[in-house]
Amino acid sequence: MRLTGKKVLSFIHHDFEDLELWYPILRLREEGAQVDIAGEESGVEYIGKYGVPATSDLTYAQALGNEYDAVLVPGGWAPDKIRRFPEVLQLVRRMDEQQKPIGQICHAGWVLISADILTGRKVTSTPGIKDDMINAGAEWFDESVVVDGHLVSSRRPPDLPDYLREFIKVLENS
């Protein structure tokens, strides 16, 4: 298992994109990583866009006080809620400063925009937030996955295999 000993944090809030939360979590766990889920509240069941539930292990504030090797931001409508929490933005900025892997897919780019870490970065996202990404200073590409150093971005659920293949490589080498 390539990721044994690695700790990864995934953010969650209601209306996350079910596959964009669960596929990465399951793939990383298959590779031996510990994956914790942080939400506004701990021990709360959050429901995805298509009804798949996930329970948070800790709060955003509690996650801020822990050391993680990487962070994942799922898409769906949840990123618009997640980005409103200063603890999330602070954690994303810290991970970026430490050049630890940051994975974002679909609308998750909103969180990185609000964390103000996209200037001069190469990224992708759902085309629906392409202008937002560009206005935040990023160079946007219509590709299944874009890797810019420790930042790994992807467009949508059909791109998940490419996204996780690259995210795992970046995490393994970090």
Phi, psi and omega per residue, in radians:
M1 nan 2.044 -2.992
R2 -1.202 -0.391 -3.018
L3 -1.979 0.325 3.114
T4 -1.000 2.303 -3.134
G5 1.586 -0.149 3.120
K6 -1.522 2.427 3.086
K7 -1.971 2.191 -3.105
V8 -2.136 2.453 3.090
L9 -1.938 2.333 3.016
S10 -2.070 2.310 3.075
F11 -1.441 2.719 3.114
I12 -2.595 2.638 2.933
H13 -2.800 2.962 -3.128
H14 -1.019 2.603 3.113
D15 1.213 0.478 2.981
F16 -1.146 2.753 3.055
E17 -1.387 2.010 -2.981
D18 -0.875 -0.925 -3.116
L19 -1.163 -0.605 -3.096
E20 -1.278 -0.309 3.000
L21 -1.545 -0.961 -2.959
W22 -1.313 -0.684 -3.122
Y23 -1.021 -0.883 3.103
P24 -1.069 -0.742 -3.133
I25 -1.048 -0.838 -3.104
L26 -1.156 -0.734 3.118
R27 -1.091 -0.760 -3.136
L28 -1.166 -0.695 3.088
R29 -1.135 -0.654 3.071
E30 -1.037 -0.555 3.140
E31 -1.529 0.054 3.043
G32 1.722 -0.004 3.140
A33 -1.320 2.597 2.951
Q34 -1.530 2.217 3.123
V35 -2.112 2.082 3.077
D36 -1.805 2.611 3.137
I37 -1.987 2.154 -3.141
A38 -1.924 2.323 3.107
G39 -2.298 -3.126 3.105
E40 -0.998 -0.665 3.093
E41 -2.229 2.678 3.087
S42 -1.597 2.636 3.115
G43 1.244 0.312 -3.119
V44 -1.804 2.435 3.071
E45 -1.528 2.064 3.079
Y46 -1.748 2.543 -3.076
I47 -1.965 2.289 3.114
G48 -1.318 3.017 -3.133
K49 -0.996 -0.543 -3.087
Y50 -1.893 0.266 3.002
G51 1.648 0.006 3.132
V52 -1.399 2.203 -3.110
P53 -1.540 2.785 2.987
A54 -2.635 2.435 -3.106
T55 -1.843 2.321 3.137
S56 -1.294 2.481 3.105
D57 -1.558 -0.517 -3.090
L58 -2.723 2.982 3.124
T59 -1.525 2.886 3.056
Y60 -1.006 -0.736 -3.123
A61 -1.128 -0.709 3.102
Q62 -1.151 -0.654 3.132
A63 -1.111 -0.633 -3.130
L64 -1.039 -0.561 -3.120
G65 -1.459 -0.043 -3.128
N66 -1.842 2.758 3.063
E67 -1.683 2.200 3.087
Y68 -2.163 2.675 3.113
D69 -1.524 -0.337 -3.105
A70 -2.841 2.844 3.088
V71 -2.374 2.517 3.104
L72 -2.121 2.429 3.049
V73 -2.117 2.000 3.102
P74 -1.357 2.880 3.107
G75 -1.623 -2.589 -3.019
G76 1.561 -2.691 3.107
W77 -1.613 -0.174 -3.120
A78 -1.011 -0.673 -3.103
P79 -1.005 -0.537 3.118
D80 -1.161 -0.469 3.068
K81 -1.493 -0.772 -3.082
I82 -1.021 -0.681 -3.058
R83 -1.234 -0.101 -3.137
R84 -1.490 -0.037 -3.082
F85 -1.793 2.045 -3.119
P86 -0.976 -0.581 -3.141
E87 -1.110 -0.667 3.116
V88 -1.122 -0.837 -3.102
L89 -1.120 -0.675 3.112
Q90 -1.127 -0.743 3.135
L91 -1.142 -0.751 3.129
V92 -1.100 -0.750 3.109
R93 -1.083 -0.752 -3.140
R94 -1.103 -0.768 3.109
M95 -1.064 -0.690 3.126
D96 -1.160 -0.801 3.123
E97 -1.037 -0.637 -3.133
Q98 -1.501 0.028 -3.136
Q99 0.947 0.726 3.048
K100 -1.589 2.590 -3.081
P101 -0.978 2.317 3.059
I102 -2.177 2.109 3.107
G103 -1.905 2.345 3.092
Q104 -2.494 2.456 -3.119
I105 -2.390 2.507 3.040
C106 1.101 -2.085 -3.136
H107 -1.406 -0.036 -3.133
A108 -1.044 -0.375 3.102
G109 -0.978 -0.450 3.099
W110 -1.005 -0.643 -3.139
V111 -1.166 -0.749 3.131
L112 -1.190 -0.594 3.054
I113 -1.073 -0.861 -3.122
S114 -1.159 -0.474 3.077
A115 -1.387 -0.156 3.082
D116 1.039 0.865 -3.138
I117 -2.077 0.222 -3.005
L118 -1.732 -0.116 -3.106
T119 -0.999 2.139 3.105
G120 1.335 0.126 -3.108
R121 -1.652 2.638 3.038
K122 -1.655 2.243 -3.076
V123 -2.576 2.966 2.890
T124 -2.380 3.006 3.137
S125 -2.989 -3.089 2.946
T126 -1.067 2.462 3.120
P127 -1.006 -0.359 3.140
G128 -1.093 -0.393 3.107
I129 -2.058 0.313 3.103
K130 -0.904 -0.884 -3.112
D131 -1.080 -0.664 3.103
D132 -1.071 -0.764 -3.129
M133 -1.122 -0.791 3.134
I134 -1.130 -0.754 3.128
N135 -1.136 -0.366 3.080
A136 -1.489 0.004 3.063
G137 1.767 0.081 -3.119
A138 -1.520 2.765 2.978
E139 -1.742 2.029 -2.977
W140 -1.718 2.417 3.111
F141 -2.216 2.492 3.078
D142 -1.617 1.306 -3.119
E143 -2.337 2.753 -3.079
S144 -1.112 -0.585 3.097
V145 -2.643 2.463 3.067
V146 -2.243 2.235 3.099
V147 -1.966 2.152 3.061
D148 -2.220 1.586 -3.080
G149 1.151 -2.048 -3.118
H150 -1.616 -0.013 -3.133
L151 -1.709 2.127 -3.131
V152 -2.101 2.129 -3.096
S153 -2.223 2.685 -3.114
S154 -2.557 2.879 -2.995
R155 -1.559 -0.891 -2.961
R156 -2.892 3.020 -3.045
P157 -0.865 -0.722 3.133
P158 -1.060 -0.313 -3.124
D159 -1.586 -0.005 -3.067
L160 -0.943 -0.744 3.117
P161 -1.038 -0.754 3.101
D162 -1.131 -0.769 -3.132
Y163 -1.010 -0.875 -3.082
L164 -1.264 -0.592 3.073
R165 -1.003 -0.817 -3.109
E166 -1.295 -0.684 3.140
F167 -1.099 -0.748 3.135
I168 -1.087 -0.720 3.096
K169 -1.049 -0.818 -3.126
V170 -1.108 -0.770 3.139
L171 -1.150 -0.721 3.141
E172 -1.058 -0.625 -3.091
N173 -1.634 0.104 -3.101
S174 -1.616 nan nan
